[in-house]
Amino acid sequence: MFQLGCCGARSKSVCKNRALNFMPGLIVLVCCFAGKYVRADDFTARSYPAPVNVDTSFVRSGMYLRFEARDYNLSIDEFAKRVLTPEETLFVRVAQNIHTRNHAALAEIWGDPRPKKATPTGSVQISEMTPQQVVAEYAPDFADLQKPKLVMEVLAGSATLFIWETSSDGTPTRLGFQVIADTNKKLWIKDIDSVRDPIPNLIVLTTNEMLHDPAAYKPTDNPGTKYRYAFPLESKTNPGKHPVLLQFSGTALNFPVYEERTAAPTPLLSAYRSSYLAFKAKRYDEFIAAHTPESQTKLKQLIPTLSGNSGPQIIQRLTANKYVKFVITADPVYFVFYSALQGEDWPSGSLGYSYMYHDPASGKFLLTNLLVQGFWDQVFKDPDLFNQLIFKPAIKPGLSKSQKSK
């Protein structure tokens, strides 16, 4: 509710300011490069707990991102001495070109060969950086190639991500570059932004949280979740050669929020119903108290505006028929997806959703993320990236037949 559009910041500025202000079962890789050698055994598929923002902080959730990766933890200088793939060679070259401030050499390899993508509503279009801007942005990080280190190489769709760590400003931070081939199979390298690359951005964000809390974000082979969704990274139906999966648990429902004669099936939905019934009855203090502290502060400023010109529209929208269709259970965070339609004929992309947080101190389920546009909103609000039909029991979009059988 009351959510604003995403600011679309570059991953560097976002990662250095961690607070927000705004299926395959078995993967066998055979990678051949330049006809010289085959190297695949050291890539492994692993599932990482996914961070979710609660107001302006991140918490470890019960959702998981599963992708193929290889660990390094080597300085750029050390990594450059290895036998490298073309993608790895390009990563080393861009680091060296930034280090030497070689704008001309950088211009030959830096860029995004993909067609321009329409900007989501409310998002700020991020323009490509010139070689001069790239050097200005990253020169402090690559001033000494023995200091920044390559942490991990990730395969995502047809792209290769290089996640590297820098402490140039005194704070350890992990950032990402990605290598993408054009239609002529020439390789290009670029940074990652949240608008164009929400899934790579989430991967980098996850490794950043792992840096700050390794025990909480330790990967697992099998998280035991019920649902697996392969993001269509190449096209609307194609996850690419190396799928990135969202693994989560949840429950399909048809729960009428405003019909009190129907018992709430869980304490979560009982709290959800109570909060919106309070709003409908104009018990605004009770509605405010049903939110997390930062969201409460914003609501105290917003509630008085309901008497203004836009008030009737907001009230009508929040008190309209609301049927909960699915709850993603990612304790301590929950995503409550709802529709104005009572039956099962809702189309993909039509469900709204609310964030709820299970507060460990009080044990209460609280609404959260008022006027905050988080990284997951770039995913769940994009019908081309996340097909809500996975919430209907008979349909599992994003999974191939072979994936369903595993």
Residue pairs with C-beta under 8 A, 6 or more apart in sequence:
1 318
1 354
1 367
1 370
2 298
2 302
2 314
2 370
2 371
3 369
3 370
3 371
3 372
3 373
3 377
4 22
4 122
4 371
4 372
4 373
5 120
5 121
5 122
5 123
5 373
6 22
6 120
6 122
6 123
6 124
6 194
6 195
6 373
6 377
6 378
7 21
7 22
7 123
7 124
7 373
8 119
8 123
8 124
8 125
8 126
8 193
8 194
8 195
9 193
9 194
10 126
10 191
10 192
10 193
10 194
11 175
11 176
11 191
11 192
11 193
11 194
11 201
11 204
11 205
12 137
12 138
12 173
12 175
12 191
14 194
14 205
15 173
15 174
15 175
15 204
15 205
15 208
16 169
16 171
16 173
18 58
18 208
18 212
19 56
19 57
20 53
20 55
20 56
20 57
20 372
20 373
20 374
21 56
22 372
22 373
23 228
23 229
23 230
23 243
23 245
23 398
23 399
23 400
23 403
23 404
23 406
24 45
24 243
24 245
24 403
24 406
25 403
25 406
26 406
27 45
27 68
27 242
28 40
29 40
29 43
29 68
29 155
29 242
30 38
30 40
31 38
31 39
31 40
31 43
31 85
32 38
33 39
33 85
33 86
34 86
37 83
39 85
42 70
43 68
43 69
43 70
43 155
44 68
44 69
44 70
45 66
45 67
45 68
46 66
46 67
46 69
46 219
46 220
46 221
47 64
47 65
47 66
47 219
47 220
47 221
47 222
47 223
47 245
47 247
48 64
48 65
48 66
48 67
48 206
48 207
48 210
48 217
48 219
49 60
49 61
49 62
49 63
49 64
49 206
49 216
49 217
49 218
49 223
50 61
50 63
50 64
50 65
50 202
50 206
50 246
50 330
51 58
51 59
51 60
51 61
51 205
51 206
51 209
51 217
52 58
52 59
52 61
52 63
52 330
52 333
52 355
52 374
52 376
53 59
53 369
53 372
53 374
53 375
53 376
54 292
54 332
54 333
54 355
54 357
54 368
54 369
55 292
55 293
55 294
55 295
55 368
55 369
55 370
55 372
56 294
56 372
58 205
58 209
59 332
59 333
59 357
60 209
60 213
60 216
60 217
61 330
61 331
61 332
61 333
62 225
62 248
62 249
62 329
62 330
62 331
62 333
63 225
63 246
63 247
63 248
63 328
63 330
64 220
64 223
64 225
64 245
64 246
64 247
64 248
65 202
65 203
65 206
65 244
65 245
65 246
65 247
66 228
66 244
66 245
66 246
66 247
67 154
67 155
67 156
67 203
67 242
67 244
67 245
68 154
68 155
68 242
69 152
69 153
69 154
69 155
70 152
70 153
71 151
71 152
72 79
72 149
72 150
72 151
72 152
72 153
73 149
73 150
73 151
74 149
74 150
75 145
75 146
75 147
75 148
75 149
75 150
76 92
76 95
76 96
76 142
76 145
76 146
76 148
76 149
76 150
76 164
77 145
77 146
78 146
79 88
79 92
79 150
80 92
80 96
80 145
82 88
84 92
86 187
87 160
87 179
87 187
88 153
88 162
90 109
90 179
90 187
90 188
90 189
91 150
91 162
91 177
91 179
91 189
93 105
93 109
94 106
94 109
94 110
94 177
94 189
95 142
95 145
95 148
96 102
96 145
97 105
97 106
97 109
98 106
98 134
98 135
98 138
98 139
98 141
98 142
99 139
99 142
99 143
99 145
101 135
101 139
103 131
103 132
103 135
104 131
106 131
106 134
106 135
107 131
109 187
109 188
109 189
110 129
110 131
110 134
110 188
110 189
110 190
111 128
111 188
111 190
112 128
112 180
112 188
112 190
112 196
113 180
113 181
113 182
113 183
113 186
113 188
114 180
117 195
117 196
119 125
119 195
120 195
120 378
120 381
120 382
122 373
123 195
124 195
125 195
126 193
126 195
126 196
128 190
129 137
129 191
134 191
140 168
140 169
141 148
141 166
141 168
141 175
142 148
143 168
147 166
147 167
147 168
148 164
148 165
148 166
148 168
149 164
149 165
150 162
150 163
150 164
151 163
151 164
151 165
151 174
151 207
152 161
152 162
152 163
152 207
153 160
153 161
153 162
153 163
154 160
154 161
154 162
154 163
154 200
154 203
155 161
155 241
155 242
156 178
156 199
156 200
156 203
156 233
156 240
156 242
156 244
157 231
157 233
157 234
157 239
157 240
157 241
157 242
157 243
157 244
158 180
158 181
158 233
158 234
158 240
158 241
158 242
159 178
159 179
159 180
159 200
159 233
160 178
160 179
161 176
161 177
161 178
161 179
161 192
161 200
161 203
161 204
162 176
162 177
162 178
162 179
163 174
163 175
163 176
163 203
163 204
163 207
164 174
164 175
164 176
164 177
165 172
165 173
165 174
165 175
165 211
166 172
166 173
166 175
167 173
172 211
173 208
173 211
174 204
174 207
174 208
174 211
175 191
175 192
175 204
176 191
176 192
176 200
176 201
176 203
176 204
177 189
177 190
177 191
177 192
178 189
178 190
178 191
178 192
178 197
178 200
179 187
179 188
179 189
180 187
180 188
180 189
180 190
181 187
181 188
182 188
192 200
192 201
192 204
193 201
194 201
194 375
194 378
195 378
198 375
198 378
198 379
198 382
198 385
199 231
199 233
199 244
199 379
199 385
201 375
201 378
202 375
202 376
202 379
203 244
205 375
206 217
209 216
209 217
210 217
210 218
223 247
225 247
225 248
225 249
226 248
226 249
226 250
227 246
227 247
227 248
227 249
227 250
227 390
227 396
228 245
228 246
228 247
228 398
228 399
228 403
229 245
229 246
229 247
229 248
229 386
229 387
229 390
229 397
229 398
229 399
230 239
230 243
230 244
230 245
230 398
230 399
230 400
230 403
231 239
231 243
231 244
231 245
231 246
231 379
231 385
231 386
231 398
232 238
232 239
232 384
232 385
232 387
232 398
233 239
233 240
233 243
233 244
234 240
236 384
239 398
246 379
246 386
248 328
248 329
248 330
249 328
249 329
249 330
250 326
250 327
250 328
250 329
250 391
251 326
251 327
251 329
252 325
252 326
252 391
252 392
252 393
253 265
253 269
253 324
253 325
253 326
253 327
254 323
254 324
254 325
254 342
254 343
254 344
255 262
255 264
255 265
255 269
255 323
255 324
256 262
256 321
256 322
256 323
256 342
257 269
257 272
257 273
257 276
257 322
257 323
257 324
257 338
258 273
258 276
258 277
258 280
258 319
258 321
258 322
260 273
260 277
264 270
264 272
264 273
266 327
267 365
268 327
268 334
268 336
268 356
268 358
268 365
269 324
269 327
269 336
271 290
271 356
271 364
271 365
271 366
272 324
272 336
272 354
272 356
272 365
272 367
274 290
275 286
275 287
275 290
275 291
275 367
276 287
276 318
276 319
276 322
278 284
278 286
278 287
278 290
279 287
279 318
279 319
280 318
280 319
284 303
287 299
288 296
288 299
288 300
288 303
289 296
290 366
290 367
291 299
291 366
291 367
291 368
291 370
292 357
292 359
292 366
292 367
292 368
294 370
295 367
295 368
295 369
295 370
295 371
295 372
298 370
298 371
299 370
302 370
305 311
306 314
306 315
320 340
321 340
321 342
322 338
322 339
322 340
323 338
323 339
323 340
323 341
323 342
324 336
324 337
324 338
325 337
325 338
325 339
325 346
325 351
325 391
326 337
326 351
326 391
327 334
327 335
327 336
327 337
328 334
328 335
328 337
331 358
332 357
332 358
332 359
332 360
333 355
333 356
333 357
333 358
334 355
334 356
334 357
334 358
334 365
335 353
335 354
335 355
335 356
335 376
335 380
336 353
336 354
336 355
336 356
337 351
337 352
337 353
337 388
337 391
338 351
338 352
338 353
338 354
339 346
339 350
339 351
339 352
341 350
344 392
348 383
348 387
348 388
348 389
348 397
349 383
349 388
350 388
351 388
351 391
353 380
354 367
355 367
355 368
355 369
356 365
356 366
356 367
356 368
357 365
357 366
357 367
357 368
358 364
358 365
358 366
359 365
359 366
378 385
379 385
379 386
380 386
387 397
387 398
389 395
389 397
390 396
390 397
390 398
396 404
